[in-house]
């Protein structure tokens, strides 16, 4: 292909700083392979991926010295082989460039519009149903149990291909047990789903006169940026100094949106101006960068931050939590987070985008490396039968108790164990299948 190695690094830096610009126009100095040339043949694409990985991959020193390119039918197959040498990398992937830009830039994707979790081996429940999605039109709701898909039981599907394979189908028949114990069968077609990244926020007045700001944050995408100003303006007017951020299923997103949230939270109070540090491999250490807080007009005088988390809280969600730790009192309610102290870059080629794990982040105290997740302070059950953020939500009850009393509820409300079956999240599936949480805890 004749790829010039440092072009990958230049592209990586520009896309990182632009954080969400995944088009070629973000880097006028970069010339990707053009459709119709040998560069976009299958062999050309595989060579492109290999060259990029040898340059920007965070663990490039662990890549095999030689690769039999003929052993892999597609660039996706090659990438799976390359990352198999690094057990910590569950995140690198290839997607269609148009779908990637649509998701991170517009918060849209083609799917059913829900996420799910196994409560037991064959007890599959809706965690979240996005408004105006095909699933919402079918009247699916959080907490409802999926009994059958295409006439097959969940136990039968899990014993064979797994429910994730069926969720990739364009049309699917669902048999659902509703919250009132009645059952219904619906045939649902995939469609365009638009994610509201900030579905709820409010000010909560505690008995002692303290005002607490609450926001539920679904994913770090560009459409969240404009909404922050209104939310934090309301917090500021209410003299909010304590904030609860609900990140229980937030698997990450754009680093620019993460830093913007950090500015609203810490821009007015951070004595140390460093929000985070981004560190690349030895090939690209010249591109290491420091993100500094900026004091925005709506930045609040934050004193305490409570993060509601689960084992799906990852990537940018962990970055905001870890980066605020040196500056304010930070507590985690719920359960230990997923464990993703690294991030991806977007490298377009042909009609695709390669998102290799390419950097790690640390906070102002150089703390990072939390591959085992960030530890929980107040273990609490995530009860799927209770609406997120409801007054009776155990996570909200514990978070408010912690802010009122300076300690966790005793005894703990309940502890949440890891699910026996890998989580399924339709909202973040790749079009070619594979682990759903790669995009859930995906590219920054």
C-alpha positions in Angstrom: 0.0 0.0 0.0 2.9 2.3 0.6 1.3 3.7 3.7 3.4 6.5 5.4 3.4 5.5 9.0 3.4 8.9 10.6 0.2 9.9 8.7 -1.6 7.6 11.1 -0.2 9.5 14.1 -1.1 12.9 12.6 -4.6 11.8 11.9 -4.9 10.3 15.4 -3.9 13.6 17.1 -6.3 15.7 15.0 -9.2 13.4 15.5 -8.5 13.2 19.2 -8.4 16.9 19.5 -11.5 17.3 17.4 -13.1 14.3 19.2 -15.9 13.3 17.1 -14.8 14.5 13.7 -14.4 11.2 12.0 -14.4 12.5 8.4 -11.3 12.9 6.2 -11.9 16.6 6.1 -10.7 16.9 9.7 -7.2 16.1 8.5 -6.3 17.8 5.2 -2.8 16.3 5.3 -4.1 12.8 5.4 -4.8 10.9 2.2 -6.7 7.7 2.8 -7.0 4.9 0.3 -9.4 5.8 -2.5 -12.3 3.6 -3.6 -11.6 1.9 -6.9 -7.9 1.4 -6.3 -5.9 -1.6 -5.0 -5.8 0.2 -1.6 -9.5 -0.7 -1.1 -9.2 -4.2 -2.2 -9.6 -6.8 0.6 -5.8 -7.2 0.6 -5.3 -3.5 0.6 -7.6 -3.0 3.6 -5.9 -5.7 5.6 -2.5 -4.2 4.9 -3.9 -0.8 6.0 -5.2 -2.2 9.3 -1.9 -3.9 10.0 0.2 -0.8 9.3 -2.1 1.3 11.4 -2.0 -1.1 14.3 1.8 -1.3 14.2 2.0 2.5 14.5 -0.8 3.6 16.8 -1.9 0.6 18.8 -1.3 1.2 22.5 0.3 -2.3 22.9 2.0 -2.4 19.5 5.1 -4.0 21.1 3.0 -7.1 21.7 1.8 -7.5 18.1 3.2 -10.6 16.3 6.4 -9.9 14.3 5.0 -11.6 11.2 1.4 -12.1 10.1 0.1 -14.4 7.4 -2.3 -12.1 5.7 -3.8 -14.9 3.6 -5.1 -16.5 6.8 -7.7 -13.8 7.3 -10.6 -13.3 5.0 -11.4 -9.7 6.0 -9.7 -6.7 7.8 -12.2 -7.4 10.6 -10.9 -11.0 10.9 -7.3 -9.7 10.9 -8.0 -7.2 13.7 -9.6 -9.9 15.8 -6.3 -11.9 15.5 -4.2 -8.9 16.3 -6.0 -7.9 19.5 -6.2 -11.5 20.7 -2.5 -11.1 21.7 -3.6 -8.5 24.3 -6.1 -9.8 26.9 -6.7 -6.3 28.2 -8.1 -5.1 24.8 -11.8 -5.9 24.6 -12.4 -2.7 22.7 -10.7 -2.2 19.3 -13.1 -2.7 16.4 -13.9 -1.7 12.8 -17.2 -0.2 11.8 -18.8 1.5 8.8 -17.7 5.1 8.7 -21.2 6.4 8.0 -22.7 4.5 11.0 -19.8 5.7 13.2 -20.4 9.3 12.3 -24.1 9.0 12.7 -23.8 7.5 16.1 -21.2 9.7 17.7 -22.2 12.9 15.9 -26.0 12.6 15.8 -26.8 10.0 18.4 -28.6 7.8 15.9 -28.3 4.2 14.9 -30.3 1.5 13.1 -31.8 -0.9 15.6 -34.7 -1.7 17.9 -34.0 0.9 20.6 -33.4 -1.0 23.8 -30.8 -2.5 26.1 -31.2 -5.6 28.1 -29.7 -7.6 31.0 -29.9 -11.1 32.3 -31.3 -11.3 35.9 -30.8 -15.1 35.8 -29.8 -17.6 33.3 -33.0 -17.4 31.2 -34.5 -14.2 32.8 -33.8 -11.5 30.2 -35.1 -8.0 31.0 -35.3 -4.6 29.3 -33.0 -2.1 31.0 -33.8 0.9 28.9 -36.1 1.6 26.0 -35.3 4.7 24.0 -38.2 7.1 23.4 -39.8 7.0 19.9 -37.8 3.9 19.0 -39.4 0.8 17.4 -39.3 -0.8 20.9 -41.1 2.1 22.5 -43.7 2.0 19.7 -44.2 -1.7 20.6 -44.8 -0.5 24.2 -41.8 -2.2 25.6 -40.7 -0.9 29.0 -37.9 -1.2 31.5 -38.3 -4.3 33.7 -40.4 -6.3 31.3 -39.2 -9.9 30.7 -38.5 -11.2 27.2 -39.9 -14.8 27.2 -39.4 -15.7 23.6 -37.8 -14.5 20.4 -39.1 -15.8 17.1 -41.1 -18.4 19.1 -38.0 -19.8 20.8 -37.3 -19.6 24.5 -34.4 -17.6 25.8 -32.9 -20.8 27.4 -32.9 -22.5 23.9 -31.3 -19.4 22.2 -28.6 -19.0 24.8 -27.8 -22.7 24.6 -27.1 -22.2 20.9 -26.2 -18.9 19.1 -27.1 -16.4 21.9 -29.7 -13.7 21.9 -27.2 -11.2 20.5 -27.4 -12.9 17.1 -31.2 -12.6 17.0 -31.0 -8.9 18.0 -29.0 -8.3 14.8 -32.0 -9.5 12.7 -33.9 -6.7 10.9 -37.3 -8.1 12.1 -38.0 -10.0 15.3 -41.0 -11.5 17.1 -40.9 -10.7 20.8 -43.0 -12.5 23.4 -43.0 -10.2 26.5 -44.3 -10.5 30.1 -45.4 -7.1 31.1 -45.1 -5.6 34.6 -48.7 -6.5 35.4 -47.9 -10.2 34.5 -49.9 -10.2 31.3 -48.1 -11.5 28.2 -48.1 -10.1 24.7 -46.4 -10.9 21.3 -45.2 -8.2 19.0 -43.4 -8.3 15.6 -41.0 -5.4 15.5 -38.8 -4.0 12.7 -35.5 -2.3 13.2 -35.6 1.5 12.5 -33.7 4.7 13.1 -33.2 5.3 16.8 -32.3 8.7 18.2 -30.7 8.7 21.6 -31.5 11.4 24.1 -28.1 11.5 26.0 -29.6 13.5 28.9 -33.1 12.2 29.4 -33.6 13.8 32.8 -32.2 16.3 35.2 -33.5 18.1 38.2 -32.7 19.9 41.5 -33.5 18.0 44.7 -33.9 20.0 47.9 -32.7 18.1 51.0 -34.2 18.7 54.4 -31.2 20.6 55.7 -31.5 23.2 53.0 -28.9 21.7 50.6 -29.7 21.6 46.9 -28.5 18.6 45.0 -28.3 18.5 41.2 -29.2 15.2 39.5 -28.7 14.2 35.8 -29.0 10.9 34.1 -26.4 10.6 31.3 -26.8 7.9 28.8 -23.8 8.3 26.5 -21.1 10.8 25.7 -22.1 11.9 22.2 -22.0 15.4 20.6 -25.7 16.1 21.0 -25.2 16.3 24.8 -22.9 19.3 24.5 -25.6 22.0 24.0 -27.9 20.5 26.7 -25.2 20.9 29.4 -25.4 24.7 29.5 -29.1 24.7 30.4 -28.7 21.9 33.0 -25.8 23.6 34.8 -27.4 27.0 34.5 -30.4 25.6 36.5 -27.9 24.0 39.0 -26.1 27.3 39.3 -29.3 29.3 39.9 -30.3 26.8 42.7 -26.8 27.2 44.3 -26.1 23.5 43.8 -22.8 22.4 45.2 -23.5 18.6 45.3 -24.2 16.7 42.1 -25.4 13.1 41.4 -24.5 11.9 37.9 -26.3 8.7 36.9 -23.9 6.8 34.7 -25.1 3.3 35.5 -25.3 2.1 31.8 -23.1 4.7 30.2 -20.3 3.0 28.3 -18.5 6.1 27.2 -18.2 8.1 24.0 -16.4 11.3 23.0 -13.5 12.7 24.9 -14.5 16.3 23.9 -17.9 15.8 25.6 -16.1 14.3 28.7 -13.9 17.4 29.0 -16.8 19.7 28.5 -18.7 18.0 31.4 -15.5 18.4 33.5 -15.5 22.1 32.8 -19.0 22.5 34.1 -18.2 20.4 37.2 -14.8 21.7 38.0 -13.9 24.8 36.0 -14.8 27.1 38.9 -13.2 25.2 41.7 -10.2 23.2 40.5 -7.0 24.5 42.2 -4.9 22.2 40.1 -5.9 23.1 36.5 -5.2 19.6 35.1 -8.3 17.6 34.2 -6.6 14.6 32.6 -3.5 13.5 30.7 -3.6 11.4 27.5 -0.6 9.2 26.9 0.2 7.4 23.6 2.6 4.6 22.9 6.4 5.2 22.4 5.9 5.8 18.7 3.6 8.7 19.3 4.7 10.2 22.6 5.1 13.6 20.9 1.3 13.6 20.8 0.8 13.2 24.6 -1.5 16.0 25.8 -2.8 17.5 29.0 -6.5 18.7 29.2 -7.0 21.7 31.4 -10.1 22.8 33.1 -11.9 25.9 31.7 -14.2 28.0 33.8 -17.4 28.4 31.8 -20.2 30.8 32.5 -22.4 28.0 33.8 -19.6 26.2 35.8 -20.8 25.5 39.3 -19.1 25.6 42.7 -19.0 21.8 43.1 -18.1 20.4 46.5 -19.2 16.7 46.3 -19.9 14.4 43.3 -21.7 11.1 43.6 -21.6 8.8 40.5 -24.2 6.0 40.2 -22.4 3.1 38.4 -22.7 -0.5 37.4 -20.3 -2.9 35.6 -21.5 -1.2 32.4 -20.1 2.2 33.5 -17.0 2.5 31.4 -14.6 4.5 29.3 -15.5 8.2 29.3 -17.8 7.6 32.4 -14.7 6.3 34.3 -12.6 9.2 32.9 -14.9 11.9 34.3 -15.0 10.0 37.7 -11.3 9.5 37.9 -10.4 13.0 36.7 -12.6 14.7 39.2 -11.2 12.7 42.1 -8.2 15.0 42.8 -10.4 18.1 43.0 -13.6 17.3 44.9 -15.1 14.6 47.1 -16.1 11.8 44.7 -18.1 8.7 45.7 -19.4 5.8 43.7 -22.8 4.3 44.5 -24.0 1.0 42.9 -21.2 -1.3 41.9 -17.6 -1.4 40.6 -17.3 0.1 37.1 -16.3 -1.8 33.9 -12.6 -1.0 33.9 -11.5 0.9 30.7 -8.7 3.4 31.4 -7.8 3.4 27.6 -9.4 4.9 24.6 -9.7 4.6 20.8 -8.9 6.8 17.9 -10.9 6.9 14.6 -8.9 6.1 11.5 -11.1 6.1 8.3 -10.2 3.9 5.4 -12.4 3.3 2.3 -16.0 3.2 3.7 -14.9 2.0 7.1 -13.4 3.3 10.3 -10.8 1.6 12.4 -11.0 2.3 16.1 -7.9 0.8 17.7 -7.1 1.2 21.4 -4.4 3.8 21.2 -4.0 5.7 24.4 -4.5 5.7 28.2 -5.7 8.4 30.4 -4.6 9.4 33.9 -5.8 12.1 36.3 -3.9 15.1 37.7 -2.3 12.8 40.3 -1.2 10.4 37.5 -3.7 7.8 38.7 -5.1 5.4 36.0 -4.7 1.8 35.0 -8.0 0.7 36.5 -8.6 -2.3 34.3 -10.3 -3.9 37.2 -12.8 -1.0 37.4 -13.1 1.8 39.9 -14.2 0.5 43.3 -17.6 1.2 44.7 -18.1 3.1 48.0 -21.7 2.2 48.7 -22.8 -1.1 47.1 -26.4 -0.9 46.0 -28.8 -3.1 44.0 -29.7 -1.8 40.5 -33.4 -2.8 40.6 -34.7 -3.1 37.0 -38.3 -3.0 38.2 -37.9 0.6 39.4 -37.6 3.5 37.0 -34.1 5.1 36.8 -33.8 8.0 39.1 -37.2 7.4 40.8 -37.6 8.5 44.4 -37.8 4.8 45.3 -34.7 3.9 43.2 -32.3 2.2 45.7 -29.3 4.0 44.0 -30.9 7.4 44.4 -31.9 6.6 48.0 -28.3 5.6 48.8 -26.8 8.6 47.0 -29.0 11.1 48.8 -28.4 9.3 52.1 -24.7 9.6 51.6 -24.9 13.3 50.8 -27.2 14.0 53.9 -25.3 11.8 56.3 -21.7 11.6 55.0 -21.9 7.8 55.1 -23.5 4.9 53.2 -26.8 3.3 54.4 -26.3 0.6 57.1 -26.8 -2.1 56.3 -26.3 -1.8 52.6 -29.5 -1.7 50.6 -28.2 -4.6 48.6 -25.2 -5.6 46.5 -25.2 -6.2 42.8 -23.3 -9.2 41.5 -21.9 -9.5 38.0 -24.2 -11.2 35.6 -23.5 -14.8 34.7 -24.2 -14.2 31.1 -22.4 -11.5 29.1 -24.5 -8.3 28.8 -26.4 -7.6 25.6 -26.9 -4.1 24.5 -28.8 -3.7 21.2 -28.1 0.1 21.1 -24.4 -0.4 20.6 -24.2 -3.5 18.3 -21.8 -3.5 15.5 -23.4 -4.3 12.1 -21.2 -7.4 11.7 -22.0 -8.8 15.2 -19.5 -9.5 17.9 -19.4 -8.3 21.5 -22.0 -5.7 21.9 -20.1 -3.8 24.6 -17.2 -3.0 22.3 -19.1 0.0 21.2 -20.8 0.4 24.5 -17.4 0.9 26.0 -16.0 2.2 22.8 -14.3 5.0 21.0 -13.6 8.2 22.8 
